[in-house]
Structure formats: C-alpha cells, structure tokens
Amino acid sequence: MAAVSSASDTGDPRGRHPPERRLLILGGPQSGKTSTANTILGDDVFESGTETTHSNVGHTEMYGRRVTVVDTPPWAIPSDPTGSGEADSNDNAETEPDSLPQPPPSLDSEGPCMGAILCPPGPHAILLVVSVSQPFTETQRRAAEEQLGALGGGTWRYSMVLFTCVDKLSKGVFIEEHIANTGEALQWLVEKCGSRYHAFDNTRKDAEDNTQVPELMEKVEELITDNQGWYFEVNELILLEEEQARRALEEERMRMEEHARQREQMIGGPPRELRVLLLGWKGVGKSSVGNSILGRRFFESGQETELCLRRQALVCGRRVTIVDTPGWDWFSVRRTPKRIRQESQRGAALLRPGPHTLLLVLPVVSSLTARKRRTLLAHIETLFGETACLHTMVLFSCGDWLGRTPIEEHILRGGRELQRLLEYCGNYYHVLDSKTPGKDRSVSVLLDKIEEMIRENGDKAFLPIQDEWLSEESSYSSDNTEPEDDCRGCQLQ
C-alpha cells in the first residue's frame, strides 16, 4: 500500500492550505499530456510534438501559490488478451516449436513513480489525461488501471480525469454527453476518480477569456479538501525500486555512449567480423536468436533445424557471421543422434578459421537441473574440446518474459546449477528478446560482450577448427556463400 500524508508536512502550521500545489500528469500516447502541462504552467516549459521519454518538472506561481507540474512518459498499452481489438506488435513474430504463453507486458520507459519522485513529498492531484479525439477502449482502461496500480494503493482518491481536444467535439456536444456516449470503459474511469473531471482546449491557452486553468485549480482545491488536506505519497520501497531502475538505465546509457565513442575511433578499413556459432537444446529459440542478432529473418524458426545454415550481415558497424545448428537432446549426449553431433562440428567448420564465440542459447523460462547442466557441458566438451569454455557465452532467450526483473535477479533465483553453468562460461552471459528482431541496443551490447571475450582470450581469440570436424559428408551442411571467402577481412583473428 502507498502511504498518504497530511498537507501539514509542507510547512503550513494549520495543515489545510499548503503554499504549494503539486500535480502529477499521466496519460497514454498522443493524449496531449505535454500540451496540458504547458497550458497549466502558462508557458511552453516542455517540448510538445514529440514523445516524452523521461519525467520532467516545471514550476509557476499562481494565485499566491507555487504550482509544480510533472509531465511523464506515456503509459504502456497492454496487448489484448483476447487477441482482438488493437493489434499486438508481436502478432507476426516467429515462435519456436515449444508453444509458450504470452508473457505479461513489460515497461520499456519510466514508470509513474519517477514522476512522483520529482514532486516530493507527493502529488496533491493525479491528472489522468484522456483525449476526446481518440477512442477510449477496454485496453486503454486497463492501461490506466495498471499505471495507477504501479503507484500503489489509494491512488484513485487523488485522481481526476482531464479531457483534452474538447475543440474536436461536435458543436453543441458537452463533455458530459461525450462521457455518456463513449462507453463503459470511460464511464468506469470517471467513476473510479470519484466523478471528478475537467475539460481542456489547449488551443485556447493564450486567450484572454481563458478560464479553464482557474477552474481546474478550483477543482484541485475541492479534491484536497475532500482528502482533508492530505497528499499522495508513494511507498518508500516502490520509490527505491524505481530509483534503482533509473540509475541502472542511466549507467547503461553512459556505457553505450562510451562504446559508441570507441567504435567511432575504430572507423576505417575493412569491417570487423565476429563469427558466432549458435548451440543448445532442441526448441530453445536458436533460429529466432540468429534472426534478432542479424536484424532480419535469415533462419526459419518455428520448425526443427536439420542442417547447419550460415548467414552474414552488417550489424552495428561489424560484419557478423552466424551459423545456426540443429538442437541437442536435453538429457543425454548419447541420445543426440550422431548426425546432429557432426552437424554441430561442421557448423564450427563453416566459420573459418574458427568461431569467436559459442552462443549457448538458454530460455529464461526453463529450469536448469544438475542433469541438464552436465548434459550441456558434455555436449560442448565432447564436440569442441575442453578449451571451448573460453569461448562460450550463455544467451538467455525469451527475455521478454523477464518483464522488469533484472537478469541478475533471475540468475540468483535460478539456483546453484545455473550459477555453475555461468561460472563454466567465465560469467559471460546476455539476455535477448528474440521476438523482436532489430533491437539494436540489446544486440549492440551483445556484440560488445563478444569483443570483450575476444580481448580476454588474447592470442586464443577464436576456437580453431579441428581436422576431425571436417569430413566427406559435409554435404549435410547448407550454405549460400563460399566458406573460404568469409573471413579474409577479419580483424579479430
């Protein structure tokens, strides 16, 4: 539960009329949040016309009070669980043979708690911005409910619906009629807010007879009076979690900028090449992982891989060559057919003079037992030798299943066997959402880690091809390029 605190904490001895009013603005994409915030502040404090990616705070003086307004990123629109309505962006994403249920939606941007941090000790009013020019569906309703839920309990008593684009209403149609005609989803939202609502026309913010801001502030005063002068305060544990997530994002951003500077210094000459061999059990998503890294559908996913297939693309300034291989048995090397074992070795042979990295694909949704771990290591060492561990990295697929859970927390929950596997790989690991090919940020970080592994291995930058990996039966492998031509420009040998 979130905490509620008295307005007396702001310094007024009477505890009823604090010298400051704090407004937290929430809303969906293209709802007019930023324009609304500027209208309240009486100036173009925030940049409108572009999507807000981080919470921003603005201040003004109004009627003898200091008014703080916080604009926030748009809330995430959850996918339709019934499969109808708004189309899910992953409707056409490739899936693996083992059919998995859809994971819960994850938040890629800041949550509403970050906005609450910017108006300490907490907002007096939470304004839910809804555009009358857009349909308010059940999906939109669930998005609003989830956004308020992220702040904790007790939020609705501080909430008010703020309608924008009222100039788009038909002539003679009032906002009350719009609420009645739009449907149950919007009526539910208004009722949850205690039937508190207000209408804004942001195109009239500079008009001399504009009374919409004073009328809004009067309704805010009524809300504060109804709450006996108290304001909303987010639970400290929720704030701590949000702050940790913010710091992690900032550190990641700084790290990415540093890597970008390093790559700019290395521009010139032939493109660098990274040679990657995809390995793992059957049905773990190796083909989808290969497609995600290369940024397009090179490998057929959704069906069992029978033959090795090599594909190449320019990714984040590097030439990346990937070989997809047939999957192993989950529990025994002996149960993996000899032909499949040979295909794994021939896959490495397609990456002359040898692969830089063996990417061991492991779904985050699968548990790792001692037997499974021993089977994985037995496959690697039997096929590629004892030194293969120096070139092996665990790649967690189905990363969208983690939601907002950090991969490090997932590893801790995974138990000792998962941790032992990562220790075997020198603690080299990465997580990838294989359902959304072309996520350059995540793929770029993966390629950075592969280059870090290469530097750590020094003069053993790649796993050399062994004679026994080559045989007259190499016709089992499928490839559309000449093996000898792949690595002539490689700068990492």
GUVO-878428 format. One record per residue (C-alpha): residue number from 0; residue in three letters; x, y, z. Coordinates in steps of 0.001 Angstrom, whole numbers. Example, Ala and Ser with C-alpha at 12.3 -4.5 7.8 and 13.67 -1.06 7.14 Angstrom:
2
{0,"ALA",{12300,-4500,7800}},
{1,"SER",{13670,-1060,7140}},
This chain:
493
{0,"MET",{0,0,0}},
{1,"ALA",{1178,3538,-717}},
{2,"ALA",{1236,5971,2132}},
{3,"VAL",{-886,9106,2442}},
{4,"SER",{439,12104,4289}},
{5,"SER",{-1008,15307,5643}},
{6,"ALA",{-508,18554,3816}},
{7,"SER",{820,19959,7080}},
{8,"ASP",{4123,18284,6217}},
{9,"THR",{4702,21054,3676}},
{10,"GLY",{5217,23580,6413}},
{11,"ASP",{1839,25257,6963}},
{12,"PRO",{1026,25143,10717}},
{13,"ARG",{-2702,24818,10062}},
{14,"GLY",{-2138,21735,7837}},
{15,"ARG",{-5003,22654,5493}},
{16,"HIS",{-3680,25139,2946}},
{17,"PRO",{-54,24440,1993}},
{18,"PRO",{1795,27103,-8}},
{19,"GLU",{2350,24643,-2854}},
{20,"ARG",{158,22564,-5151}},
{21,"ARG",{1769,19537,-6821}},
{22,"LEU",{183,17974,-9922}},
{23,"LEU",{1278,14657,-11468}},
{24,"ILE",{154,14252,-15089}},
{25,"LEU",{-350,10752,-16530}},
{26,"GLY",{-1798,9622,-19844}},
{27,"GLY",{-1473,7432,-22896}},
{28,"PRO",{346,8089,-26187}},
{29,"GLN",{-743,11253,-28028}},
{30,"SER",{-3180,12185,-25276}},
{31,"GLY",{-1956,15787,-25050}},
{32,"LYS",{-200,15497,-21671}},
{33,"THR",{2656,17813,-22524}},
{34,"SER",{426,20486,-24055}},
{35,"THR",{-1795,20272,-20979}},
{36,"ALA",{1193,20739,-18675}},
{37,"ASN",{2260,23808,-20678}},
{38,"THR",{-1277,25221,-20513}},
{39,"ILE",{-1337,24886,-16717}},
{40,"LEU",{2129,26470,-16399}},
{41,"GLY",{1172,29279,-18785}},
{42,"ASP",{4293,28822,-20899}},
{43,"ASP",{5949,26308,-23248}},
{44,"VAL",{8067,24786,-20499}},
{45,"PHE",{8035,21279,-22015}},
{46,"GLU",{8707,20381,-25642}},
{47,"SER",{5484,19245,-27279}},
{48,"GLY",{5055,17392,-30558}},
{49,"THR",{7497,14611,-29615}},
{50,"GLU",{7027,11609,-27348}},
{51,"THR",{8082,12208,-23756}},
{52,"THR",{10725,9670,-22726}},
{53,"HIS",{11618,10945,-19246}},
{54,"SER",{9651,12665,-16494}},
{55,"ASN",{10094,16449,-16416}},
{56,"VAL",{9138,19010,-13809}},
{57,"GLY",{8015,22628,-14185}},
{58,"HIS",{7043,25358,-11724}},
{59,"THR",{4938,28511,-11757}},
{60,"GLU",{3306,30956,-9361}},
{61,"MET",{-492,31056,-9421}},
{62,"TYR",{-2916,32825,-7066}},
{63,"GLY",{-255,33262,-4424}},
{64,"ARG",{747,29606,-4508}},
{65,"ARG",{3651,27757,-6041}},
{66,"VAL",{2383,25178,-8544}},
{67,"THR",{4561,22196,-9506}},
{68,"VAL",{3612,20206,-12594}},
{69,"VAL",{5280,16895,-13556}},
{70,"ASP",{4934,15577,-17111}},
{71,"THR",{5582,11835,-17513}},
{72,"PRO",{6188,9377,-20383}},
{73,"PRO",{3005,7854,-21864}},
{74,"TRP",{1746,4733,-20171}},
{75,"ALA",{2211,1405,-21939}},
{76,"ILE",{-776,-3,-23799}},
{77,"PRO",{-1126,-3701,-22832}},
{78,"SER",{-1768,-6308,-25515}},
{79,"ASP",{-5347,-7519,-25950}},
{80,"PRO",{-5621,-10890,-24114}},
{81,"THR",{-8474,-11967,-26365}},
{82,"GLY",{-6435,-11464,-29496}},
{83,"SER",{-8919,-8902,-30848}},
{84,"GLY",{-9012,-5135,-30728}},
{85,"GLU",{-5743,-3306,-31053}},
{86,"ALA",{-3149,-5331,-32895}},
{87,"ASP",{-252,-6587,-30903}},
{88,"SER",{3078,-5560,-32310}},
{89,"ASN",{4300,-9130,-31927}},
{90,"ASP",{1433,-10768,-33778}},
{91,"ASN",{3698,-11795,-36638}},
{92,"ALA",{6733,-12641,-34543}},
{93,"GLU",{8245,-16037,-35116}},
{94,"THR",{7719,-18646,-32429}},
{95,"GLU",{9626,-21776,-31526}},
{96,"PRO",{8301,-25349,-31610}},
{97,"ASP",{7544,-25372,-27903}},
{98,"SER",{4493,-23112,-27747}},
{99,"LEU",{4761,-20672,-24863}},
{100,"PRO",{2020,-18475,-23385}},
{101,"GLN",{2296,-14744,-23980}},
{102,"PRO",{4334,-13010,-21262}},
{103,"PRO",{2988,-10050,-19359}},
{104,"PRO",{3687,-6668,-20935}},
{105,"SER",{6860,-5004,-19806}},
{106,"LEU",{7590,-1300,-19359}},
{107,"ASP",{10402,-23,-21540}},
{108,"SER",{10189,3564,-20247}},
{109,"GLU",{9987,5159,-16829}},
{110,"GLY",{7079,4268,-14613}},
{111,"PRO",{4841,6827,-12863}},
{112,"CYS",{6846,6507,-9637}},
{113,"MET",{9653,8516,-11228}},
{114,"GLY",{7219,11391,-11694}},
{115,"ALA",{6224,11163,-8029}},
{116,"ILE",{9896,11454,-7071}},
{117,"LEU",{10050,14810,-8865}},
{118,"CYS",{7257,16382,-6787}},
{119,"PRO",{8227,15490,-3208}},
{120,"PRO",{6808,14681,-786}},
{121,"GLY",{3963,13678,-3124}},
{122,"PRO",{1315,14999,-5550}},
{123,"HIS",{-1906,16586,-4321}},
{124,"ALA",{-3669,15592,-7544}},
{125,"ILE",{-3050,12939,-10205}},
{126,"LEU",{-4430,14123,-13535}},
{127,"LEU",{-5309,11332,-15972}},
{128,"VAL",{-5241,12924,-19429}},
{129,"VAL",{-7675,11466,-21977}},
{130,"SER",{-8120,12876,-25480}},
{131,"VAL",{-11706,13044,-26702}},
{132,"SER",{-10402,12667,-30261}},
{133,"GLN",{-9266,9077,-29581}},
{134,"PRO",{-11478,6085,-28734}},
{135,"PHE",{-11209,5034,-25098}},
{136,"THR",{-11384,1244,-25254}},
{137,"GLU",{-11158,-1516,-22667}},
{138,"THR",{-7456,-1784,-23493}},
{139,"GLN",{-6995,1899,-22669}},
{140,"ARG",{-8919,1393,-19434}},
{141,"ARG",{-6641,-1474,-18376}},
{142,"ALA",{-3594,654,-19206}},
{143,"ALA",{-4848,3417,-16911}},
{144,"GLU",{-5596,922,-14146}},
{145,"GLU",{-2128,-626,-14417}},
{146,"GLN",{-496,2807,-14353}},
{147,"LEU",{-2298,3787,-11170}},
{148,"GLY",{-1575,356,-9711}},
{149,"ALA",{2161,894,-10246}},
{150,"LEU",{1998,3784,-7783}},
{151,"GLY",{487,1581,-5080}},
{152,"GLY",{-2833,1595,-3271}},
{153,"GLY",{-5025,4577,-2513}},
{154,"THR",{-4342,6474,-5746}},
{155,"TRP",{-7891,6854,-7029}},
{156,"ARG",{-8986,9228,-4252}},
{157,"TYR",{-6352,11694,-5550}},
{158,"SER",{-7153,11232,-9250}},
{159,"MET",{-9087,13344,-11728}},
{160,"VAL",{-9783,12787,-15435}},
{161,"LEU",{-8615,15686,-17600}},
{162,"PHE",{-10124,15639,-21088}},
{163,"THR",{-8164,17285,-23909}},
{164,"CYS",{-9012,18238,-27506}},
{165,"VAL",{-12534,19274,-26491}},
{166,"ASP",{-12457,21590,-29512}},
{167,"LYS",{-12831,18397,-31574}},
{168,"LEU",{-16267,17686,-30087}},
{169,"SER",{-19210,18271,-32369}},
{170,"LYS",{-20863,21654,-31995}},
{171,"GLY",{-23323,21645,-29119}},
{172,"VAL",{-21922,18429,-27575}},
{173,"PHE",{-20793,18850,-23977}},
{174,"ILE",{-18227,16697,-22203}},
{175,"GLU",{-20924,15023,-20106}},
{176,"GLU",{-22648,13811,-23262}},
{177,"HIS",{-19308,12545,-24588}},
{178,"ILE",{-18767,10523,-21404}},
{179,"ALA",{-22226,9009,-21645}},
{180,"ASN",{-21855,8086,-25320}},
{181,"THR",{-18268,6803,-25354}},
{182,"GLY",{-18931,3576,-23471}},
{183,"GLU",{-18467,1682,-20226}},
{184,"ALA",{-14657,1873,-20198}},
{185,"LEU",{-14593,5678,-19963}},
{186,"GLN",{-17527,5757,-17543}},
{187,"TRP",{-15642,3294,-15311}},
{188,"LEU",{-12584,5565,-15298}},
{189,"VAL",{-14584,8659,-14390}},
{190,"GLU",{-16415,6800,-11604}},
{191,"LYS",{-13136,5438,-10196}},
{192,"CYS",{-11941,9043,-9959}},
{193,"GLY",{-14989,9942,-7870}},
{194,"SER",{-16703,11565,-10892}},
{195,"ARG",{-14016,14268,-10861}},
{196,"TYR",{-13194,15522,-14357}},
{197,"HIS",{-12315,18655,-16254}},
{198,"ALA",{-12145,19635,-19943}},
{199,"PHE",{-9242,21431,-21634}},
{200,"ASP",{-8885,23105,-25003}},
{201,"ASN",{-5122,23609,-25290}},
{202,"THR",{-5577,25717,-28426}},
{203,"ARG",{-7107,28488,-26250}},
{204,"LYS",{-4346,28684,-23656}},
{205,"ASP",{-3366,32222,-24761}},
{206,"ALA",{-6921,33563,-24995}},
{207,"GLU",{-7697,36466,-22660}},
{208,"ASP",{-11022,34966,-21592}},
{209,"ASN",{-9484,31560,-20898}},
{210,"THR",{-10848,30351,-17536}},
{211,"GLN",{-10082,26647,-17874}},
{212,"VAL",{-6901,26748,-15731}},
{213,"PRO",{-8510,28673,-12837}},
{214,"GLU",{-11475,26296,-12970}},
{215,"LEU",{-9113,23308,-12879}},
{216,"MET",{-7286,24700,-9841}},
{217,"GLU",{-10628,25222,-8088}},
{218,"LYS",{-11421,21545,-8631}},
{219,"VAL",{-7961,20632,-7320}},
{220,"GLU",{-8716,22642,-4167}},
{221,"GLU",{-12005,20757,-3798}},
{222,"LEU",{-10141,17439,-4161}},
{223,"ILE",{-7638,18471,-1479}},
{224,"THR",{-10493,19499,810}},
{225,"ASP",{-12233,16151,234}},
{226,"ASN",{-8969,14436,1240}},
{227,"GLN",{-8743,16620,4376}},
{228,"GLY",{-5588,18327,3161}},
{229,"TRP",{-3651,15137,2579}},
{230,"TYR",{-1485,14337,-432}},
{231,"PHE",{-428,11063,-2036}},
{232,"GLU",{2944,9617,-1142}},
{233,"VAL",{4449,6579,-2868}},
{234,"ASN",{5625,3738,-666}},
{235,"GLU",{9358,4049,14}},
{236,"LEU",{10044,515,-1231}},
{237,"ILE",{8397,1320,-4565}},
{238,"LEU",{10397,4531,-4818}},
{239,"LEU",{13606,2664,-4044}},
{240,"GLU",{12901,117,-6762}},
{241,"GLU",{12139,2870,-9276}},
{242,"GLU",{15263,4808,-8336}},
{243,"GLN",{17424,1713,-8749}},
{244,"ALA",{15884,1120,-12170}},
{245,"ARG",{16553,4745,-13124}},
{246,"ARG",{20189,4525,-12068}},
{247,"ALA",{20638,1274,-13978}},
{248,"LEU",{19202,2887,-17121}},
{249,"GLU",{21487,5884,-16718}},
{250,"GLU",{24563,3693,-16223}},
{251,"GLU",{23592,1650,-19267}},
{252,"ARG",{23148,4821,-21310}},
{253,"MET",{26570,6107,-20299}},
{254,"ARG",{28143,2749,-21094}},
{255,"MET",{26514,2717,-24525}},
{256,"GLU",{27771,6237,-25235}},
{257,"GLU",{31288,5194,-24267}},
{258,"HIS",{31136,2172,-26566}},
{259,"ALA",{29825,4397,-29351}},
{260,"ARG",{32806,6737,-28908}},
{261,"GLN",{35169,3776,-29009}},
{262,"ARG",{33558,2483,-32205}},
{263,"GLU",{33825,5909,-33841}},
{264,"GLN",{37570,5848,-33182}},
{265,"MET",{37831,2499,-34956}},
{266,"ILE",{36047,3600,-38155}},
{267,"GLY",{38070,2907,-41295}},
{268,"GLY",{39460,-150,-43045}},
{269,"PRO",{37514,-3337,-43714}},
{270,"PRO",{34550,-4024,-41413}},
{271,"ARG",{35390,-6082,-38364}},
{272,"GLU",{33965,-9569,-38344}},
{273,"LEU",{32545,-11576,-35481}},
{274,"ARG",{31978,-15292,-36050}},
{275,"VAL",{29275,-16848,-33886}},
{276,"LEU",{28059,-20447,-33556}},
{277,"LEU",{24570,-20974,-32113}},
{278,"LEU",{24261,-24050,-29892}},
{279,"GLY",{21729,-25525,-27494}},
{280,"TRP",{18855,-27900,-26928}},
{281,"LYS",{16071,-28505,-29394}},
{282,"GLY",{13343,-25860,-29389}},
{283,"VAL",{15134,-23194,-27335}},
{284,"GLY",{14910,-20467,-29978}},
{285,"LYS",{18334,-20561,-31651}},
{286,"SER",{16940,-19598,-35045}},
{287,"SER",{14978,-16662,-33615}},
{288,"VAL",{18095,-15527,-31747}},
{289,"GLY",{20056,-15571,-35008}},
{290,"ASN",{17353,-13502,-36691}},
{291,"SER",{17343,-10994,-33820}},
{292,"ILE",{21104,-10516,-33981}},
{293,"LEU",{21237,-10140,-37773}},
{294,"GLY",{18156,-7909,-37807}},
{295,"ARG",{16114,-9858,-40340}},
{296,"ARG",{14631,-13302,-40901}},
{297,"PHE",{17562,-15305,-42252}},
{298,"PHE",{16742,-18543,-40416}},
{299,"GLU",{13446,-20423,-40481}},
{300,"SER",{12010,-20508,-36966}},
{301,"GLY",{9005,-22481,-35857}},
{302,"GLN",{10373,-25749,-37196}},
{303,"GLU",{13197,-28082,-36240}},
{304,"THR",{16604,-27214,-37726}},
{305,"GLU",{18024,-30213,-39591}},
{306,"LEU",{21135,-28754,-41282}},
{307,"CYS",{23655,-26092,-40391}},
{308,"LEU",{22997,-22765,-42069}},
{309,"ARG",{25378,-19813,-42258}},
{310,"ARG",{24244,-16230,-42776}},
{311,"GLN",{26032,-12875,-42610}},
{312,"ALA",{25023,-9231,-42187}},
{313,"LEU",{26445,-5855,-41225}},
{314,"VAL",{25315,-5173,-37657}},
{315,"CYS",{26247,-2085,-35612}},
{316,"GLY",{29328,-1469,-37757}},
{317,"ARG",{30553,-5075,-37602}},
{318,"ARG",{30349,-7871,-40099}},
{319,"VAL",{28620,-10646,-38181}},
{320,"THR",{28590,-14232,-39427}},
{321,"ILE",{26272,-16662,-37659}},
{322,"VAL",{25821,-20410,-38105}},
{323,"ASP",{22587,-21958,-36839}},
{324,"THR",{22825,-25634,-35827}},
{325,"PRO",{20412,-28494,-35068}},
{326,"GLY",{19386,-28849,-31419}},
{327,"TRP",{20756,-31365,-28939}},
{328,"ASP",{18911,-33774,-26671}},
{329,"TRP",{18018,-32240,-23317}},
{330,"PHE",{19242,-35079,-21102}},
{331,"SER",{21959,-37130,-22797}},
{332,"VAL",{24761,-36812,-25337}},
{333,"ARG",{24152,-40406,-26424}},
{334,"ARG",{20525,-39600,-27226}},
{335,"THR",{21666,-36839,-29574}},
{336,"PRO",{21967,-38565,-32978}},
{337,"LYS",{25492,-38849,-34397}},
{338,"ARG",{24446,-36872,-37456}},
{339,"ILE",{23328,-33959,-35234}},
{340,"ARG",{26626,-34016,-33341}},
{341,"GLN",{28506,-33957,-36637}},
{342,"GLU",{26376,-31063,-37832}},
{343,"SER",{27373,-29049,-34754}},
{344,"GLN",{31055,-29604,-35581}},
{345,"ARG",{30552,-28817,-39248}},
{346,"GLY",{28813,-25630,-38204}},
{347,"ALA",{32015,-24543,-36479}},
{348,"ALA",{33974,-25521,-39589}},
{349,"LEU",{31858,-23101,-41629}},
{350,"LEU",{33319,-20258,-39542}},
{351,"ARG",{36904,-20451,-40813}},
{352,"PRO",{39399,-20225,-39200}},
{353,"GLY",{37114,-20796,-36192}},
{354,"PRO",{34249,-19261,-34213}},
{355,"HIS",{34973,-16410,-31845}},
{356,"THR",{32005,-17302,-29640}},
{357,"LEU",{29859,-20340,-28976}},
{358,"LEU",{26491,-18859,-28032}},
{359,"LEU",{24737,-21355,-25776}},
{360,"VAL",{21045,-20456,-26041}},
{361,"LEU",{19080,-20998,-22831}},
{362,"PRO",{15432,-19899,-22407}},
{363,"VAL",{14771,-17866,-19265}},
{364,"VAL",{11540,-19832,-18826}},
{365,"SER",{13322,-23186,-18427}},
{366,"SER",{14764,-24511,-15172}},
{367,"LEU",{18268,-25930,-15125}},
{368,"THR",{18771,-29169,-13208}},
{369,"ALA",{22090,-30835,-12464}},
{370,"ARG",{21473,-33397,-15206}},
{371,"LYS",{20640,-30762,-17798}},
{372,"ARG",{23743,-28759,-16896}},
{373,"ARG",{26004,-31820,-17128}},
{374,"THR",{24448,-32703,-20482}},
{375,"LEU",{25121,-29235,-21881}},
{376,"LEU",{28749,-29271,-20755}},
{377,"ALA",{29197,-32820,-22051}},
{378,"HIS",{27965,-31764,-25474}},
{379,"ILE",{30311,-28769,-25570}},
{380,"GLU",{33412,-30612,-24385}},
{381,"THR",{32750,-33773,-26414}},
{382,"LEU",{32236,-31834,-29634}},
{383,"PHE",{34643,-28919,-29242}},
{384,"GLY",{37194,-29865,-26578}},
{385,"GLU",{37999,-28761,-23061}},
{386,"THR",{39129,-25274,-24111}},
{387,"ALA",{35703,-24491,-25578}},
{388,"CYS",{34675,-22972,-22255}},
{389,"LEU",{36951,-19984,-23011}},
{390,"HIS",{34772,-19127,-25997}},
{391,"THR",{31303,-19976,-24622}},
{392,"MET",{28689,-17407,-23637}},
{393,"VAL",{25188,-18136,-22299}},
{394,"LEU",{22495,-16263,-24214}},
{395,"PHE",{19149,-16149,-22421}},
{396,"SER",{16325,-16214,-24969}},
{397,"CYS",{12663,-15273,-24345}},
{398,"GLY",{13974,-12214,-22497}},
{399,"ASP",{10566,-10534,-22767}},
{400,"TRP",{9401,-12986,-20093}},
{401,"LEU",{11545,-11221,-17510}},
{402,"GLY",{9430,-8075,-17680}},
{403,"ARG",{11120,-5611,-15322}},
{404,"THR",{13061,-8299,-13436}},
{405,"PRO",{16838,-7777,-13862}},
{406,"ILE",{18649,-10761,-15369}},
{407,"GLU",{20945,-10845,-12329}},
{408,"GLU",{17934,-11420,-10078}},
{409,"HIS",{16745,-14189,-12399}},
{410,"ILE",{20183,-15837,-12149}},
{411,"LEU",{20037,-15745,-8354}},
{412,"ARG",{16586,-17308,-8407}},
{413,"GLY",{17746,-19909,-10941}},
{414,"GLY",{19718,-21767,-8305}},
{415,"ARG",{23190,-23182,-7986}},
{416,"GLU",{23144,-25186,-11235}},
{417,"LEU",{22561,-22099,-13361}},
{418,"GLN",{25290,-20246,-11489}},
{419,"ARG",{27702,-23168,-12030}},
{420,"LEU",{26967,-23081,-15763}},
{421,"LEU",{27763,-19367,-15904}},
{422,"GLU",{30978,-19922,-13932}},
{423,"TYR",{31972,-22516,-16543}},
{424,"CYS",{31477,-19825,-19204}},
{425,"GLY",{33573,-17268,-17334}},
{426,"ASN",{30367,-15468,-16281}},
{427,"TYR",{29787,-14318,-19849}},
{428,"TYR",{26037,-14028,-20454}},
{429,"HIS",{23463,-11837,-22159}},
{430,"VAL",{19670,-11657,-22382}},
{431,"LEU",{17829,-11084,-25659}},
{432,"ASP",{14187,-10621,-26596}},
{433,"SER",{14190,-12909,-29631}},
{434,"LYS",{10605,-11998,-30568}},
{435,"THR",{11558,-8512,-31726}},
{436,"PRO",{14372,-8665,-34327}},
{437,"GLY",{16336,-5480,-34856}},
{438,"LYS",{16580,-4261,-31252}},
{439,"ASP",{19916,-2561,-31954}},
{440,"ARG",{20549,-1516,-28365}},
{441,"SER",{20415,-5025,-26939}},
{442,"VAL",{22247,-6557,-29912}},
{443,"SER",{24964,-3904,-29749}},
{444,"VAL",{25590,-4738,-26090}},
{445,"LEU",{25843,-8423,-27017}},
{446,"LEU",{28440,-7693,-29702}},
{447,"ASP",{30375,-5569,-27201}},
{448,"LYS",{30480,-8531,-24826}},
{449,"ILE",{31701,-10817,-27603}},
{450,"GLU",{34521,-8367,-28372}},
{451,"GLU",{35353,-8208,-24666}},
{452,"MET",{35604,-12011,-24616}},
{453,"ILE",{37913,-11895,-27650}},
{454,"ARG",{40195,-9391,-25928}},
{455,"GLU",{40256,-11506,-22770}},
{456,"ASN",{41281,-14576,-24793}},
{457,"GLY",{44284,-12735,-26233}},
{458,"ASP",{46167,-14881,-28737}},
{459,"LYS",{43398,-17508,-28468}},
{460,"ALA",{40775,-15162,-29869}},
{461,"PHE",{38824,-17945,-31577}},
{462,"LEU",{38287,-21698,-31302}},
{463,"PRO",{40454,-23232,-34040}},
{464,"ILE",{38848,-25701,-36454}},
{465,"GLN",{39943,-29305,-35877}},
{466,"ASP",{40547,-31789,-38695}},
{467,"GLU",{38031,-34244,-37278}},
{468,"TRP",{35272,-31629,-37674}},
{469,"LEU",{35717,-31899,-41448}},
{470,"SER",{34574,-34960,-43356}},
{471,"GLU",{33447,-36031,-46777}},
{472,"GLU",{29845,-35845,-45530}},
{473,"SER",{29981,-32051,-45384}},
{474,"SER",{27204,-32005,-47955}},
{475,"TYR",{24880,-32301,-44963}},
{476,"SER",{25509,-28589,-44391}},
{477,"SER",{23612,-25883,-46211}},
{478,"ASP",{25163,-22543,-47129}},
{479,"ASN",{24847,-19982,-49847}},
{480,"THR",{28351,-18481,-49581}},
{481,"GLU",{31893,-19691,-50110}},
{482,"PRO",{33473,-20656,-46773}},
{483,"GLU",{36960,-19515,-47734}},
{484,"ASP",{35729,-16003,-48576}},
{485,"ASP",{34055,-15279,-45274}},
{486,"CYS",{36993,-14306,-43117}},
{487,"ARG",{39545,-12672,-45387}},
{488,"GLY",{38737,-9240,-43959}},
{489,"CYS",{38543,-10396,-40336}},
{490,"GLN",{40367,-8063,-37944}},
{491,"LEU",{39897,-10237,-34854}},
{492,"GLN",{41903,-13360,-35698}},
